[in-house]
Amino acid sequence: MSSDTVVTASGDRFIGRVKWFNNKAGYGFITVTTGPKEGSDIFVHHSGISVVSEQYKYLVQGEYIEFSIDLLKDSAHELQAVKVSGINGGKLMCETRREFRQTRVSYKSDGKEESSEPVKSPCPESMAVPRSVRAPKPRGTGPREGGDWSVVRGAGKQSRPRKPVASKDE
């Protein structure tokens, strides 16, 4: 796209809602919800997304965002969203999700495998501990301990009548 000529539209900021965004390809469309372009779909590329820290940039379907519009001549999409951020300069969902993951309940180990103590976190007390950090529950005794095994063929499934097979002698 080196032949594209960028002409910046007015410095107006628009509010829109993400129609769809392909994380793998890094682009999608925004539907403008305010202003003279209300209802129109605007192309957005990951390079136009503004985030505070260096991270993977993406938008979430249905997310409300604020952006400016650039006019691209000689391009498949005449209008493109740039300077994409959260409403009123706030954070995008890709930024808040990252922060949420960093503040989850973490565990410090005291050197013993079987015991660990939770570290206080800014998360609410009512949140359940994720399965990925919980200690596994001890399992009870199973069928392998104790009695002998016996194979029961066809248990649990119904057998259907078989067609008679003609013998070679006939």
C-alpha positions as CSV (number, residue, x, y, z in Angstrom):
1,M,0.0,0.0,0.0
2,S,2.9,2.4,-0.5
3,S,1.0,4.1,-3.3
4,D,-1.7,5.2,-0.9
5,T,-2.0,8.9,-0.4
6,V,-3.1,9.8,3.1
7,V,-5.2,12.9,3.5
8,T,-6.3,13.5,7.1
9,A,-9.9,14.4,7.5
10,S,-10.9,17.0,10.1
11,G,-9.5,16.4,13.5
12,D,-12.9,15.4,14.7
13,R,-13.2,12.4,17.1
14,F,-16.0,9.9,16.4
15,I,-17.6,7.3,18.6
16,G,-18.3,3.9,17.2
17,R,-18.9,0.3,17.9
18,V,-16.7,-2.5,16.6
19,K,-18.7,-4.5,14.0
20,W,-16.0,-7.2,13.7
21,F,-12.2,-7.5,14.1
22,N,-10.0,-10.4,12.9
23,N,-7.2,-10.7,15.5
24,K,-5.1,-12.9,13.3
25,A,-5.3,-10.7,10.2
26,G,-5.3,-7.5,12.3
27,Y,-8.1,-5.6,10.7
28,G,-11.9,-5.1,10.9
29,F,-14.7,-2.6,10.7
30,I,-16.3,-0.1,13.0
31,T,-19.8,1.3,12.7
32,V,-20.0,5.0,13.5
33,T,-22.6,5.8,16.2
34,T,-22.3,9.6,16.4
35,G,-21.8,12.5,14.0
36,P,-22.4,13.1,10.3
37,K,-21.1,9.6,9.3
38,E,-23.5,7.8,11.7
39,G,-24.3,4.3,10.5
40,S,-21.4,4.0,8.1
41,D,-18.8,1.3,8.4
42,I,-15.2,2.4,8.7
43,F,-12.1,0.2,8.0
44,V,-9.7,-0.2,11.0
45,H,-6.2,-1.7,10.9
46,H,-4.2,-2.8,14.0
47,S,-1.6,-0.1,13.2
48,G,-4.3,2.6,13.9
49,I,-5.0,1.3,17.4
50,S,-3.4,3.4,20.2
51,V,-2.4,1.6,23.4
52,V,-0.3,2.8,26.3
53,S,2.1,-0.2,26.6
54,E,3.8,-2.3,23.9
55,Q,1.4,-5.2,23.5
56,Y,-0.8,-7.1,21.0
57,K,-3.3,-4.7,19.6
58,Y,-6.9,-5.9,18.9
59,L,-10.5,-4.8,19.2
60,V,-13.4,-6.8,20.6
61,Q,-16.7,-7.1,18.8
62,G,-19.3,-4.8,20.3
63,E,-16.7,-2.7,22.1
64,Y,-17.4,1.1,22.0
65,I,-14.4,3.2,20.9
66,E,-13.3,6.7,20.0
67,F,-11.3,7.4,16.8
68,S,-10.4,9.8,14.1
69,I,-10.8,9.2,10.4
70,D,-8.2,9.4,7.6
71,L,-9.1,9.6,4.0
72,L,-7.0,7.2,1.9
73,K,-6.9,7.8,-1.9
74,D,-6.1,4.9,-4.2
75,S,-7.1,2.3,-1.6
76,A,-9.7,-0.4,-1.4
77,H,-11.2,1.4,1.7
78,E,-11.5,5.1,1.3
79,L,-12.0,5.9,5.0
80,Q,-9.8,4.4,7.7
81,A,-10.0,4.7,11.5
82,V,-6.8,6.0,13.2
83,K,-5.9,7.0,16.8
84,V,-8.4,4.4,18.0
85,S,-8.7,4.5,21.8
86,G,-11.3,3.9,24.5
87,I,-14.1,6.4,25.1
88,N,-12.9,9.8,26.3
89,G,-9.3,8.6,26.0
90,G,-9.9,5.6,28.2
91,K,-8.4,2.1,27.8
92,L,-9.4,-0.5,25.2
93,M,-10.5,-4.0,26.2
94,C,-7.2,-5.4,25.0
95,E,-5.5,-3.2,27.7
96,T,-7.9,-3.9,30.5
97,R,-7.9,-7.7,29.9
98,R,-4.1,-7.6,30.2
99,E,-4.3,-5.7,33.5
100,F,-7.0,-8.1,34.8
101,R,-4.8,-11.1,34.0
102,Q,-1.9,-9.6,35.9
103,T,-4.0,-8.9,39.1
104,R,-5.5,-12.4,39.4
105,V,-4.9,-14.3,42.5
106,S,-1.3,-15.6,42.4
107,Y,0.3,-18.1,44.7
108,K,3.7,-18.0,46.4
109,S,5.4,-21.3,47.2
110,D,7.1,-21.9,50.5
111,G,9.3,-24.7,49.0
112,K,6.8,-27.5,49.7
113,E,4.9,-28.9,46.7
114,E,1.7,-29.8,48.6
115,S,1.1,-26.5,50.3
116,S,0.9,-22.9,49.1
117,E,-0.5,-19.8,50.5
118,P,-2.5,-17.2,48.6
119,V,-1.1,-13.7,48.2
120,K,-3.6,-10.9,48.8
121,S,-4.6,-9.3,45.6
122,P,-6.8,-6.3,44.6
123,C,-9.5,-8.7,43.4
124,P,-12.7,-9.0,45.3
125,E,-12.8,-11.6,48.1
126,S,-15.8,-13.3,46.5
127,M,-14.0,-14.4,43.4
128,A,-13.3,-18.1,43.1
129,V,-9.8,-19.3,42.6
130,P,-9.3,-20.4,39.0
131,R,-8.9,-24.2,38.4
132,S,-5.4,-23.6,36.9
133,V,-4.0,-22.6,40.2
134,R,-6.0,-24.8,42.6
135,A,-4.4,-27.9,44.1
136,P,-5.8,-31.1,42.6
137,K,-8.4,-32.9,44.6
138,P,-7.4,-36.4,45.9
139,R,-9.2,-39.1,44.2
140,G,-10.9,-42.1,45.9
141,T,-10.1,-45.7,45.4
142,G,-10.9,-47.0,41.9
143,P,-11.8,-50.3,40.4
144,R,-8.1,-51.2,40.0
145,E,-7.6,-51.6,43.7
146,G,-9.0,-54.7,45.2
147,G,-11.2,-57.1,43.2
148,D,-10.6,-58.9,39.9
149,W,-11.5,-57.4,36.6
150,S,-14.0,-59.0,34.3
151,V,-14.8,-57.9,30.7
152,V,-18.4,-57.5,29.8
153,R,-18.8,-57.2,26.1
154,G,-21.6,-55.1,24.7
155,A,-22.5,-53.6,28.1
156,G,-24.3,-50.3,27.6
157,K,-25.1,-50.7,23.9
158,Q,-27.9,-52.5,22.3
159,S,-27.0,-55.2,19.8
160,R,-28.9,-55.3,16.5
161,P,-29.9,-58.5,14.8
162,R,-27.4,-59.7,12.2
163,K,-28.1,-60.8,8.7
164,P,-27.6,-64.5,8.1
165,V,-24.5,-65.2,6.2
166,A,-24.6,-67.7,3.4
167,S,-22.1,-70.6,3.9
168,K,-19.7,-71.6,1.1
169,D,-21.2,-75.1,0.9
170,E,-24.5,-73.9,-0.4
